[in-house]
Every structure is written in C-alpha cells, then in structure tokens.
Amino acid sequence: MPNDRVKAFSASKRVVQLGLPARVEGGARQSDRDLLAQAPATFIDTTHFDTVRFPPPAWALDSFVEAAKDGALAYTGYRGHPDVLEIVAKSLHAFTGVPFDPAAEIILTPGTQAGLFGALSALVNEGDKVLLVDPDYLFSERILRFLGADVLSVPLIIGPQVEPDLRVLEDLLQRFKPELLVFSHPNNPTGAVYAPAVVARIAELAIQHDIWVVVDELYSRLVYDGKPFTHLAALPGMRERTTTLFGPSKTESLSGYRLGVVAAPAPVIAAMEDVQSITALRAPAYAQHVLGPWLREDGPWLAARLRDFDQLRQLTVRAFRSLPWLQLFPQDGTAYVWPDVSALGQADSVVAAAFLREAGVLVSPGYQFGASGRGHFRICYARDEREWAPALERMVAILDRFARAGGLPGRTA
C-alpha cells in the first residue's frame, strides 16, 4: 500500500511551535538531546535537585503507602480527592492568607508542569497577546507558543536586586492590551524574590488594565534570611484575577510523586478540569494523600534544609566569584544561581557543552529561559557537597581557560 504520507511525516504545526526562535551561535537551535549526546558515561545533572542528597521528608512515603493500601482511593474526581482538597485549602490559607474554596478554587495536577499547561490552556486563545517575564521558566514560552499566543517579553533588570522592568510592563500594557501576564516568583532561573512594592505595583497594573495573571510560586518556600515574600493573590483585587501554581516537587523533593496544586478563580478551575480530563484525568490518586502533611508539619525540617542550601549557595558563589570578569548576583530564593559569562564572547550553549564534555556537569544554557538569557547559564546547587566542590573547581577552570584565551584576567585565589 502507498506510504508516502508516512515517509513524509513531519510534526504538526502546533508541535513545531515548541521550537523557540533560534538563540544559539550560528542560528541553529540546540536541543537537550543534542547536548546530552556529548555527555560522558557519568555526569552531574544540575538541571534539577539531587533527590538522593536531599530526599523527601519521612511523612511522604508513609502517607503514600497508607493511601495505597486502600484500593478504594485509586480513583478520584478530576480535581482531586475532596478530603485532600479540604486539607490543602486550609494549608494554603495559612500559608498565603487567602481563603480558597476547596470545592471551587483548587485543582490537584500531575505535577506543577501540568498545572501550568492546564492554566494556560484554560486562559489563552490563539492569537492572544501574552506578557512573559524574560528570563523566566523555560517551558512557559514553549507552552504559550504551542497554544498559538503572541508572546511579548517583559525584561528583568539584573543587578543586586533583580526585578521586572515595570516601566516596560506598563508600556506594553498600554500599547498592546494583552490578555495575560505570566511570571514565576521567586524567579526561575535567577532566584529573585521581588520586593513587596514591586509585587504591589504589578497588582495595580493588572487591575488598572484588567488582565489575568498566572504566577508560578513553586519556590515560594525556598526563601532565605527571612526575606519577605508577597503572594500576589493575597493583595486587594487580585484573588479574582490570579491563578497561582504551587507544589512540593522542589522544596520537599517530591518530583517523583507528580503533584501540583493550582489555586484560581472558580471559572478558571472549571476550565482546567476540562483540560485535565482529556490529558491526565487526575493527579496520581494515591500520591494525592501526600499533600496532607504538606505545608503543615515540616517547619523544623524546612529550616534545616534551607540552612543546607544556603551553605551550598555560599560555596557556589565563592567559586564563581574567583573569576573577576564574571557577573553573579545571588538572589534570595530557589536553589539556583545565574552566572553571566557573556564577557567571554562565547555562546552559552558552547560553554554548557564544554562543562558537560570536560567537567562532567550538565547545566541549563541561558538562552532556554528567554532571549535576554543568552550569555548566562542556570545551575542548581542542591547537590552532594562531596561531589559539588570538585565539580565547581572543574567548571571554574574551564571558564578561566576560556577567559585567558580571550584576553580576560585570570582567576583570583
């Protein structure tokens, strides 16, 4: 039988749109597969947290096993088990100050990533203009392009205090009348925690221009030194227009349990339920019960984890700051640093490839997070200290070699 159509297969236009505009040297987009093809047999993957060195709290497995003993819990409604939703609503109220309705304003998703896809699918029509902070979470723009949105970038001002350029935000709102603003807070990849006044101004502009907002607060518990954190939905006039993403995958190392939580106005949750019903049906039913102790019973555990992360942060910052030409502004949240190596004159994809081949360390090239991310890379320092210190030494040595070849000053002691 003829099979010309099969032989001539190409991905759908929607899938092709997942490919971001070329941002690497020479205009060729390097995929993760291309980068990993250069990997040695063993390497350190800093694109995510080390869940061996930083395992989940003990209550996670206990809660999962207890739920899995009861086969009646294998199926739930698309939004989640009503008992879990009730508990999560109370926990979020205590955490954010917002009294979310468990039956109407919360949905459990198979990971925060699925929550992001479901929220954007519920809110975005093809051709809509959507504002996205740049740089920001690497999959937000890809999802928006998959949905056919016209993405407009709001640049971050990079310095000791990283924050969105509010003048550009206001200008874009006035000129283009967008439907939606999307951003992460704390910011992924920089780790920035925005000052309360900045978040308040974002709220004022959203209300003034009558737009929806999706804010990814996945890292909102990973904040150091008592830095104040403002939940956007808690500000006056914002609950009815804000969709907030939460989850235990990073702070509590529960990525393998595939759990996300979305709190949003009731019509948005209803639309997200429709999306979830045709994709994943529900969050993993037994895993849902792990959210019972979440946010409520792990205060001392979280404090200890933050101390460990902060020590690793200081170790990482000291290593990179031995290079006098490198710019690094460590921020107050997440477990990421965002070094600026643009002084090398090398594409970030080239630097990332050298790290992988020669140092055995996989990092995330900056171009993946937005056009303004070029010349940077993101590193997750939530690693085993015994392997991380020598890995840092190898990476700094590679950067130093690039620098000396380009006439930049060498590393300091």
PyMOL commands that set and color helices and strands:
alter all, ss='L'
color gray80, all
select helices_A, chain A and resi 4-7+13-16+25-27+32-36+58-68+71-73+82-96+112-123+140-146+166-176+196-209+232-234+239-241+255-257+266-277+287-291+299-320+342-344+348-359+366-369+371-373+385-405
alter helices_A, ss='H'
color red, helices_A
select strands_A, chain A and resi 44-45+106-109+129-134+150-157+163-164+180-184+212-216+242-246+260-263+336-337+361-362+364-365+377-380
alter strands_A, ss='S'
color yellow, strands_A
deselect
rebuild
show_as cartoon
